[in-house]
């Protein structure tokens, strides 16, 4: 999942849409939504996917729909969205709820080193986030 989508999902899961977040996090989240509105439209499928995610942030289906819509519009290639997503991730790191949400979805890859933080993350034949088979 790209960092922009990850930031949006983590923010929604951390309670930013319910007002249960710090002002900096809410500001960064609103900024990313405003840029998406201006670039892709107020009635875009991307914005509709964000709205649906806000209603049910833990829904894996809604998260996948958002990820798919972001790929379709190539949002991950937009430097303005990348900058705001970085600000949002940094703001999320400042709260316990934000750190918890990021820990579930945030993967850092730099040079040839890969670091994974996540629920039930496993690195074997790729990186997987799921319940281990019993």
SELUM-841055 format. One line per field, with one value per residue: x, y, z of N, C-alpha, C in turn; residue number from 0. Coordinates in steps of 0.2 Angstrom, whole numbers, plus 5000, padded with zeros to 4 digits. Example, Ala and Ser with C-alpha at 12.3 -4.5 7.8 and 13.67 -1.06 7.14 Angstrom:
<lolos>
n.u = 5066:5064 $
n.v = 4972:4989 $
n.w = 5039:5035 $
ca.u = 5062:5068 $
ca.v = 4978:4995 $
ca.w = 5039:5036 $
c.u = 5066:5064 $
c.v = 4984:5000 $
c.w = 5039:5039 $
n = 0:1 $
</lolos>
This chain:
<lolos>
n.u = 5004:5003:5011:5003:4989:4991:4993:4981:4972:4977:4975:4961:4958:4964:4956:4954:4944:4933:4936:4945:4958:4974:4976:4986:4986:4973:4972:4982:4976:4964:4970:4975:4964:4958:4967:4965:4952:4953:4961:4955:4942:4926:4916:4923:4928:4939:4937:4925:4928:4936:4927:4918:4927:4929:4917:4918:4931:4939:4936:4942:4938:4934:4946:4954:4947:4949:4963:4964:4957:4966:4977:4972:4970:4983:4989:4999:5010:5010:5018:5014:5004:5011:5020:5011:5006:5017:5018:5006:5008:5019:5013:5004:5012:5014:5005:4998:4987:4988:5001:4999:4989:4997:5007:5000:4999:5010:5024:5042:5053:5070:5084:5091:5086:5073:5060:5048:5033:5019:5003:5004:5014:5023:5038:5041:5044:5040:5031:5019:5003:4993:4983:4992:4993:4985 $
n.v = 4994:5011:5026:5037:5032:5024:5033:5040:5029:5025:5037:5038:5027:5030:5039:5052:5057:5058:5068:5065:5067:5075:5093:5096:5084:5082:5094:5091:5079:5085:5093:5084:5078:5090:5093:5081:5083:5095:5090:5079:5080:5084:5074:5063:5046:5042:5051:5047:5035:5038:5044:5033:5025:5033:5031:5018:5014:5002:4993:4981:4979:4992:4999:4992:4996:5010:5010:5004:5014:5025:5020:5020:5033:5037:5043:5041:5046:5059:5074:5084:5077:5067:5075:5080:5069:5064:5073:5071:5058:5060:5068:5059:5050:5057:5054:5042:5034:5037:5031:5018:5015:5017:5007:4996:4997:5003:5002:5003:5005:5006:5010:4994:4989:4983:4987:4982:4985:4979:4972:4956:4954:4946:4940:4931:4924:4936:4950:4949:4952:4946:4934:4920:4904:4890 $
n.w = 5000:4996:5004:5005:5005:5016:5026:5026:5030:5042:5049:5049:5057:5069:5074:5069:5061:5070:5078:5089:5089:5089:5085:5075:5068:5064:5055:5046:5040:5035:5026:5016:5012:5006:4995:4988:4984:4976:4966:4961:4961:4969:4968:4966:4964:4972:4983:4987:4992:5002:5011:5013:5020:5031:5038:5042:5048:5051:5042:5031:5018:5014:5015:5005:4994:4994:4992:4980:4972:4974:4967:4954:4950:4951:4963:4971:4965:4966:4970:4979:4987:4993:5001:5010:5015:5022:5032:5039:5043:5052:5061:5066:5073:5085:5094:5105:5100:5086:5084:5086:5076:5065:5067:5063:5049:5042:5032:5031:5018:5014:5004:5002:5013:5023:5034:5045:5053:5061:5064:5067:5057:5045:5037:5024:5009:5004:5011:5023:5030:5042:5051:5058:5051:5058 $
ca.u = 5000:5007:5011:4997:4984:4992:4992:4973:4969:4980:4972:4954:4958:4966:4950:4955:4937:4929:4939:4948:4965:4977:4975:4990:4984:4967:4974:4985:4971:4960:4974:4976:4957:4957:4971:4962:4946:4955:4964:4951:4935:4922:4912:4927:4928:4944:4934:4919:4931:4938:4921:4916:4932:4928:4911:4920:4939:4942:4934:4947:4935:4934:4953:4956:4943:4953:4969:4963:4955:4972:4981:4969:4972:4991:4990:5006:5015:5009:5023:5010:5001:5017:5022:5006:5005:5022:5016:5001:5012:5023:5008:5001:5017:5014:5000:4997:4982:4991:5007:4995:4987:5003:5010:4996:4999:5016:5030:5047:5058:5075:5089:5089:5084:5066:5058:5041:5030:5012:4999:5005:5018:5028:5042:5043:5041:5036:5028:5012:5000:4987:4984:4996:4989:4985 $
ca.v = 5000:5017:5029:5041:5028:5021:5039:5041:5024:5026:5043:5036:5022:5034:5043:5059:5059:5059:5073:5062:5067:5082:5098:5095:5078:5084:5099:5087:5075:5089:5096:5079:5078:5096:5092:5076:5086:5099:5087:5073:5082:5083:5068:5058:5039:5042:5055:5043:5029:5040:5045:5026:5023:5036:5028:5011:5014:4996:4988:4979:4980:4999:5000:4990:5001:5016:5008:5003:5021:5029:5018:5021:5040:5038:5048:5040:5049:5066:5076:5087:5073:5064:5079:5081:5062:5063:5078:5067:5052:5063:5070:5053:5048:5061:5052:5034:5031:5037:5026:5011:5014:5017:5001:4991:4998:5007:4998:5007:5002:5011:5006:4987:4987:4984:4987:4981:4986:4978:4967:4949:4954:4940:4940:4924:4924:4942:4953:4947:4955:4941:4929:4914:4898:4885 $
ca.w = 5000:4996:5010:5005:5007:5023:5031:5027:5034:5049:5052:5051:5062:5075:5077:5067:5059:5076:5082:5094:5088:5090:5080:5069:5064:5060:5050:5040:5037:5031:5020:5011:5008:5002:4989:4984:4981:4971:4960:4958:4961:4975:4968:4963:4967:4978:4989:4990:4995:5009:5015:5015:5025:5038:5041:5045:5046:5052:5036:5026:5011:5012:5014:4999:4989:4994:4989:4972:4969:4974:4962:4947:4949:4952:4968:4974:4961:4966:4976:4985:4991:4996:5006:5015:5019:5027:5038:5042:5047:5057:5066:5069:5077:5091:5099:5106:5095:5080:5083:5086:5069:5060:5068:5059:5042:5040:5031:5028:5014:5012:5000:5002:5020:5024:5041:5045:5059:5060:5067:5064:5051:5044:5031:5022:5003:5004:5017:5024:5037:5043:5056:5056:5050:5064 $
c.u = 5004:5006:5005:4991:4985:4991:4985:4970:4971:4976:4965:4954:4960:4961:4950:4948:4932:4931:4943:4956:4968:4976:4979:4988:4978:4968:4977:4981:4966:4963:4974:4969:4956:4961:4967:4956:4948:4958:4960:4944:4931:4917:4916:4926:4933:4940:4929:4922:4933:4932:4918:4921:4931:4922:4913:4927:4942:4941:4940:4945:4936:4942:4956:4953:4947:4960:4969:4961:4962:4977:4979:4971:4979:4992:4997:5011:5015:5013:5019:5007:5006:5019:5017:5005:5011:5021:5011:5004:5016:5018:5005:5006:5017:5009:5000:4993:4985:4997:5004:4993:4992:5006:5007:4997:5005:5022:5035:5052:5063:5081:5087:5087:5076:5064:5050:5038:5022:5010:5001:5009:5022:5031:5044:5040:5037:5034:5021:5009:4993:4988:4988:4991:4990:4985 $
c.v = 5006:5021:5034:5038:5026:5027:5040:5036:5024:5032:5041:5031:5025:5038:5050:5061:5060:5064:5071:5062:5074:5086:5097:5089:5079:5089:5095:5082:5079:5092:5091:5078:5084:5095:5087:5079:5090:5096:5082:5075:5080:5077:5063:5051:5039:5046:5051:5037:5032:5041:5038:5024:5026:5034:5021:5010:5007:4991:4987:4980:4988:5002:4998:4994:5007:5015:5008:5010:5025:5027:5020:5029:5042:5043:5047:5044:5057:5069:5080:5083:5069:5068:5080:5074:5061:5068:5074:5061:5055:5065:5064:5050:5051:5059:5044:5031:5031:5032:5019:5010:5013:5010:4995:4991:5001:5002:5003:5003:5007:5008:4999:4984:4988:4983:4986:4981:4984:4972:4960:4949:4948:4941:4933:4924:4930:4944:4952:4950:4951:4937:4923:4908:4893:4878 $
c.w = 5000:5002:5011:5008:5014:5028:5032:5031:5041:5053:5054:5057:5069:5078:5074:5064:5064:5080:5088:5093:5089:5084:5074:5065:5060:5054:5044:5036:5032:5025:5015:5008:5004:4995:4985:4980:4975:4965:4957:4958:4967:4974:4965:4967:4973:4984:4992:4994:5002:5014:5017:5021:5032:5042:5045:5044:5047:5046:5031:5019:5009:5011:5008:4993:4988:4991:4982:4969:4969:4968:4955:4946:4950:4957:4971:4971:4962:4972:4981:4990:4996:5002:5012:5019:5024:5033:5042:5046:5053:5063:5070:5074:5084:5096:5099:5101:5088:5079:5083:5079:5064:5061:5064:5052:5038:5039:5028:5024:5012:5009:5000:5008:5020:5031:5041:5052:5058:5063:5063:5057:5051:5037:5029:5015:5002:5011:5018:5030:5037:5049:5054:5056:5056:5062 $
n = 0:1:2:3:4:5:6:7:8:9:10:11:12:13:14:15:16:17:18:19:20:21:22:23:24:25:26:27:28:29:30:31:32:33:34:35:36:37:38:39:40:41:42:43:44:45:46:47:48:49:50:51:52:53:54:55:56:57:58:59:60:61:62:63:64:65:66:67:68:69:70:71:72:73:74:75:76:77:78:79:80:81:82:83:84:85:86:87:88:89:90:91:92:93:94:95:96:97:98:99:100:101:102:103:104:105:106:107:108:109:110:111:112:113:114:115:116:117:118:119:120:121:122:123:124:125:126:127:128:129:130:131:132:133 $
</lolos>
